[in-house]
Amino acid sequence: MRIDILTLFPTMFEGPLSESIIGKAIEKDLLSIETTNFRDFSDNKHNMVDDYPFGGGAGMLLKAQPIVDSIDAIKEAYPETKKRIILMDPAGQTYNQALAEELAQEEHLVFICGHYEGFDERIKAHVTDEISIGDFILTGGELGAMVIVDSVVRLLPEALGNTLSNQTDSFSTGLLEHPQYTRPRDFRGDEVPEVLFSGNHAKIAEWQEKASLRKTLERRPDLLEEIILTKQQEKWLQEIKAEMDQL
């Protein structure tokens, strides 16, 4: 996968995109990431990338020309790749795990990170996706782009040491991930569930699935409305609800 990031602050990405899973993916040649300061594409002598909005209003808008020209430069440099050009926009589609899994199948992602009050609307004719990481406002799109890059890269084949890790993460199955434990077996009187030491893989898998259902019901019941449960999961869910009602 190739990732290009268009930003006014490329140094913001130096640390986050060179460490941990992302850094290792780059070392394995699974990934290449480049940042471009779209100010370098400004066509005026002062290198301005923003201007006042027509019709008045608070703040400044990013101009279309520097951003569109930087997109065109990437297209010219990599004409052979299919690109998803993503505008980080608070009004965009809300990001989730399903979208992360979709983007992880792409060969070339281009992120546009905005600042100031917003964008010239004509930029949007040159993008394929408008994405928001949540219903809140950040100073710029850089942090949002980092979040998406991180969530996508960990889904790339061989990016994680254990290939099953991302398949059992919260949201990947539609449910929250079940509780997990490590040594010691007894931590200050709080003991690991006995079933996890049984060696019975079927019983352990059943416990994990029921624990995922319970955790999702307790913390994110809205997720249960968005997935189709099996008959066995429905039965377990009713049992869990009955247990909770008795508490």
C-alpha positions in Angstrom: 0.0 0.0 0.0 1.1 3.6 -0.7 -0.2 6.5 1.4 0.2 10.1 0.5 -0.8 12.8 3.0 -1.4 16.4 2.0 -0.8 18.8 4.9 0.5 22.2 5.9 2.3 20.5 8.8 4.2 17.4 7.6 6.5 17.3 10.7 3.4 16.3 12.7 3.6 12.8 11.1 7.3 12.1 11.7 6.9 10.4 15.0 3.5 8.6 14.8 4.1 7.2 11.3 7.6 5.8 12.1 6.9 3.9 15.3 5.2 0.7 16.4 3.1 -1.3 13.9 3.3 1.4 11.2 7.1 1.6 11.4 7.4 -2.1 11.2 5.1 -2.3 8.2 7.3 0.2 6.4 10.4 -1.8 7.3 8.8 -4.9 5.9 8.0 -3.0 2.6 4.3 -3.6 3.2 3.8 0.2 3.1 5.2 3.5 2.0 4.1 6.8 3.3 4.9 10.3 2.0 3.8 13.7 3.2 3.4 16.7 0.9 3.1 20.3 2.0 0.5 21.6 -0.4 1.8 25.2 0.3 4.6 24.2 -2.1 2.0 24.2 -4.9 0.7 27.7 -4.2 0.7 29.7 -7.4 1.1 33.1 -5.8 4.3 34.8 -4.7 3.4 34.9 -1.0 2.7 31.1 -1.0 -0.8 31.8 0.4 -3.1 28.7 0.6 -6.1 30.4 2.2 -8.4 33.4 1.5 -11.6 35.1 2.7 -14.9 33.4 1.9 -17.1 35.0 -0.7 -20.3 36.3 1.0 -18.5 36.9 4.2 -18.2 34.7 7.3 -15.8 34.0 10.1 -12.3 32.6 9.4 -10.4 31.7 6.3 -10.9 29.0 3.7 -8.3 26.8 2.0 -8.1 27.6 -1.6 -8.8 24.9 -4.2 -5.7 25.5 -6.4 -2.9 24.3 -4.2 -4.7 21.2 -3.0 -6.0 20.2 -6.5 -2.6 20.8 -8.0 -0.9 18.6 -5.4 -3.5 15.9 -6.1 -2.7 16.1 -9.8 1.0 15.8 -9.1 0.4 12.6 -7.2 -1.8 11.2 -10.0 1.0 12.1 -12.5 3.7 10.5 -10.4 1.7 7.3 -9.8 -0.6 6.9 -12.8 -0.8 3.1 -12.5 -2.4 3.0 -9.0 -6.1 3.1 -8.2 -6.5 5.9 -5.6 -9.0 6.7 -2.8 -8.6 10.4 -2.2 -9.9 11.2 1.3 -10.9 14.6 2.5 -10.8 14.8 6.3 -14.0 16.7 6.9 -16.2 17.0 10.0 -19.3 16.8 7.7 -18.1 13.6 6.2 -19.0 9.9 6.7 -18.4 8.8 10.3 -15.4 6.5 10.4 -15.8 2.9 11.7 -14.2 -0.5 11.6 -16.1 -1.6 8.5 -14.7 1.4 6.6 -11.2 0.6 7.9 -11.5 -2.9 6.5 -12.7 -1.5 3.2 -9.8 1.0 2.9 -7.3 -1.7 3.8 -8.1 -3.4 0.5 -6.9 -0.4 -1.5 -3.5 0.1 -3.1 -3.2 3.8 -2.8 -4.7 6.2 -0.2 -4.4 10.0 -0.4 -5.4 12.1 2.6 -6.2 15.8 2.6 -5.7 17.5 5.9 -7.4 20.8 6.3 -7.0 23.8 8.6 -8.7 27.1 9.2 -12.4 27.4 8.8 -12.8 24.9 6.0 -12.3 24.2 2.3 -13.3 25.8 -1.0 -16.3 23.6 -1.9 -14.7 22.9 -5.4 -12.0 20.7 -3.8 -14.7 18.1 -3.2 -15.0 17.4 -7.0 -11.5 15.9 -6.8 -12.0 13.5 -3.9 -13.6 10.1 -3.6 -14.4 10.1 0.1 -15.2 12.6 2.8 -14.5 11.2 6.3 -14.9 12.3 9.9 -13.6 10.5 12.9 -16.4 11.8 15.1 -18.8 14.6 16.0 -16.3 17.0 17.3 -13.9 19.6 15.8 -10.1 19.4 15.8 -7.7 22.2 14.8 -6.8 20.3 11.6 -7.2 17.1 9.8 -3.8 15.7 10.7 -4.8 13.8 13.9 -7.8 12.3 12.1 -5.7 11.1 9.3 -3.2 9.5 11.7 -6.1 7.7 13.4 -7.3 6.3 10.0 -3.8 5.4 8.9 -3.1 3.5 12.1 -6.4 1.6 12.0 -5.9 0.7 8.3 -2.3 -0.4 8.4 -2.8 -2.9 11.2 -5.2 -4.7 8.9 -2.7 -5.2 6.2 -1.5 -8.8 5.7 1.6 -9.5 7.8 1.5 -6.1 9.5 0.7 -7.8 12.9 2.8 -10.5 14.4 -0.3 -12.7 15.0 -2.5 -12.8 11.9 -5.6 -13.5 14.0 -5.2 -10.4 16.2 -7.1 -8.0 14.0 -9.9 -10.6 13.3 -10.9 -10.7 17.0 -10.6 -7.0 17.8 -13.6 -5.1 19.1 -15.9 -4.1 16.2 -14.4 -6.5 13.7 -17.0 -9.2 14.6 -19.7 -6.6 15.3 -19.2 -7.1 19.1 -16.8 -5.8 21.7 -13.9 -8.0 22.3 -14.2 -10.4 25.3 -12.2 -9.7 28.5 -8.6 -11.0 28.5 -6.2 -12.0 31.2 -2.5 -12.8 31.7 -0.3 -13.9 34.7 -0.6 -13.9 37.6 -3.7 -16.2 37.9 -4.7 -14.5 41.1 -4.1 -10.7 41.3 -4.9 -9.4 44.7 -7.8 -11.7 45.1 -9.2 -11.1 41.6 -8.9 -14.5 39.8 -8.9 -15.4 36.2 -12.1 -17.4 35.2 -11.5 -21.1 35.7 -12.7 -22.1 32.2 -9.6 -20.5 30.6 -7.4 -23.1 32.3 -9.6 -26.0 31.3 -7.8 -26.9 28.1 -11.3 -27.4 26.5 -11.1 -25.2 23.4 -14.8 -25.5 22.7 -15.7 -24.4 26.2 -13.2 -21.5 26.1 -14.6 -20.3 22.7 -18.1 -20.5 24.1 -17.1 -18.5 27.2 -15.3 -15.9 25.1 -18.3 -15.4 22.8 -20.8 -15.1 25.7 -18.4 -12.7 27.4 -18.3 -10.6 24.2 -22.1 -10.5 24.1 -22.3 -9.5 27.8 -19.7 -6.8 27.4 -21.5 -5.4 24.3 -24.9 -5.4 26.0 -23.5 -3.6 29.1 -21.4 -1.0 27.2 -22.6 -0.7 23.6 -26.1 -2.1 23.3 -26.5 -0.1 20.1 -24.1 -2.4 18.4 -26.5 -5.3 18.9 -29.1 -3.6 16.8 -26.7 -3.4 13.8 -25.7 -7.1 13.5 -27.5 -10.4 12.8 -27.0 -12.8 15.7 -27.0 -16.5 15.3 -29.7 -18.6 17.1 -27.2 -19.6 19.7 -26.1 -16.0 20.3 -29.7 -15.0 20.7 -30.2 -17.7 23.2 -27.1 -16.7 25.2 -28.2 -13.0 25.0 -31.5 -13.9 26.6 -29.8 -15.8 29.3 -27.4 -12.9 30.0 -30.3 -10.4 30.1 -32.1 -12.7 32.6 -29.0 -12.9 34.8 -28.6 -9.1 34.7 -32.3 -8.6 35.7 -31.7 -10.7 38.8 -28.8 -8.5 40.0 
